[in-house]
Amino acid sequence: MKVRLLRLLTVPLVLLGSLVAVTAPASATPARPCWTTGDFKPGTTVRKVDWDGNGTIDECFGIAPDRTIWHEWATSRGWVQMPGGGRADDTLPSQWPAPGYRRVVVYVANPKSHWYQDFVPGSGWTGHWYRCVSGVC
């Protein structure tokens, strides 16, 4: 019943201090893979990442029905859109390119390609999406 109501109502979310209205499209796949419920593009994978290797989930990544890329962590109070305005068709396994650094990788179907964004210690996610090339990703 709760999921059905969410599909019918516009739900206000607080994202980084601003109020944003989100309506779950009928084509969305409701899921609770991490800390809060989210609507994701059907057939995609919500990635759960254990960045510190202690056996617990530290961050999750998912693709919304409109192809925007979202992430959530324990203290985020819900899903937050990744910086940089990227669009993708699925998530791929995340990487640790160097100690303290993190890399989220996504798949784009047309044209077929992989893109990534890095997390820099002390600065956070860069907000820039880079196309994977030989040896990177």
Secondary structure, DSSP 8 states (H G I E B T S, - for coil): -HHHHHHHSEEEEEETTEEEEEE--TT-EEE-SSSS-EEE-TT---EEE-TTSSSS--EEEEE-TTSBEEEEETTSSS-EE-TT--B-SEEEEEE-SSTT-EEEEEEETTTTEEEEEEEETTTEE-S--EE-BTTB-
